């Protein structure tokens, strides 16, 4: 059940990020000064931490999406769904351990 809940939460979060991203990118045509101001606010440490959350959501959603596909299309998928969930969590942790330190060094070094 937790994989289902997390998949829905990350999907909604990614959707809202994409919506905001489209809107703020559209500002470049309407009001370039406003666009520059918005981009300036994105270059803060708090937004850097938000980027970590965004990448975490995208990575989990992608790995769990592959798991859902395997459960649906692989004959033995339902039998191995719990093991695949733990594999998704392990891959997520490995990916985030590779990403977070490098990203935070870039965020806090400026």
C-alpha positions as CSV (number, residue, x, y, z in Angstrom):
1,X,0.0,0.0,0.0
2,X,2.8,2.4,0.8
3,X,4.2,2.1,-2.7
4,X,0.7,3.0,-4.1
5,X,0.5,6.0,-1.8
6,X,4.0,7.2,-2.6
7,X,3.5,6.8,-6.3
8,X,0.4,9.0,-6.2
9,X,2.0,11.7,-4.0
10,X,5.1,11.8,-6.2
11,X,3.0,11.9,-9.3
12,X,0.9,14.8,-8.1
13,X,4.0,16.7,-6.9
14,X,5.7,16.2,-10.2
15,X,2.6,17.4,-12.0
16,X,2.5,20.6,-10.0
17,X,6.2,21.2,-10.5
18,X,5.7,20.9,-14.3
19,X,2.7,23.3,-14.1
20,X,4.8,25.9,-12.2
21,X,7.7,25.4,-14.5
22,X,5.6,26.0,-17.6
23,X,4.1,29.1,-16.1
24,X,7.4,30.6,-15.0
25,X,9.0,29.8,-18.3
26,X,6.1,31.6,-20.1
27,X,7.0,34.8,-18.2
28,X,10.0,35.2,-20.5
29,X,7.7,36.2,-23.3
30,X,5.3,38.3,-21.2
31,X,7.6,40.1,-18.8
32,X,11.3,39.4,-19.0
33,X,12.0,41.4,-15.8
34,X,9.5,39.2,-13.9
35,X,11.1,36.1,-15.3
36,X,14.6,37.3,-14.1
37,X,13.1,38.0,-10.7
38,X,11.6,34.5,-10.5
39,X,14.8,32.8,-11.6
40,X,16.7,34.8,-9.0
41,X,14.5,33.4,-6.3
42,X,15.2,29.9,-7.5
43,X,18.9,30.3,-6.9
44,X,18.6,30.1,-3.1
45,X,19.7,27.3,-0.8
46,X,16.0,26.6,0.1
47,X,15.2,26.0,-3.5
48,X,18.3,23.8,-3.7
49,X,16.8,21.6,-1.0
50,X,13.5,21.7,-3.0
51,X,15.4,20.4,-6.0
52,X,16.6,17.5,-3.9
53,X,13.0,16.7,-3.0
54,X,12.0,17.0,-6.7
55,X,14.7,14.7,-7.9
56,X,13.8,12.3,-5.1
57,X,10.2,12.3,-6.2
58,X,11.1,11.8,-9.9
59,X,13.5,9.0,-9.2
60,X,11.0,7.1,-6.9
61,X,8.2,7.6,-9.4
62,X,10.3,6.3,-12.2
63,X,11.6,3.2,-10.4
64,X,8.2,2.4,-9.0
65,X,6.6,2.9,-12.4
66,X,8.9,0.2,-13.8
67,X,7.8,-2.0,-10.9
68,X,4.1,-1.4,-11.7
69,X,4.7,-2.2,-15.3
70,X,6.4,-5.5,-14.3
71,X,3.6,-6.4,-11.9
72,X,1.1,-5.8,-14.8
73,X,2.9,-7.4,-17.7
74,X,5.1,-10.1,-16.1
75,X,3.4,-13.3,-15.2
76,X,5.3,-13.6,-11.9
77,X,5.1,-9.9,-11.2
78,X,2.4,-10.1,-8.5
79,X,4.3,-12.9,-6.8
80,X,7.5,-10.7,-6.5
81,X,5.8,-7.3,-5.9
82,X,7.1,-7.0,-2.3
83,X,10.7,-7.9,-3.3
84,X,10.5,-5.5,-6.2
85,X,9.3,-2.7,-3.8
86,X,12.4,-3.3,-1.7
87,X,14.5,-3.2,-4.8
88,X,12.9,0.2,-5.7
89,X,13.7,1.6,-2.3
90,X,17.3,0.3,-2.5
91,X,17.8,1.8,-6.0
92,X,16.2,5.1,-4.8
93,X,18.6,5.3,-1.9
94,X,21.6,4.5,-4.0
95,X,20.6,7.1,-6.6
96,X,19.9,9.7,-4.0
97,X,23.2,9.0,-2.2
98,X,25.0,9.6,-5.5
99,X,23.0,12.8,-6.3
100,X,22.5,14.7,-3.0
101,X,26.1,15.3,-1.9
102,X,27.1,16.6,-5.3
103,X,24.1,18.8,-5.6
104,X,24.3,20.2,-2.2
105,X,28.0,21.0,-2.7
106,X,27.0,23.1,-5.7
107,X,24.1,24.7,-3.9
108,X,26.1,25.8,-0.8
109,X,29.4,26.6,-2.5
110,X,28.0,29.7,-4.3
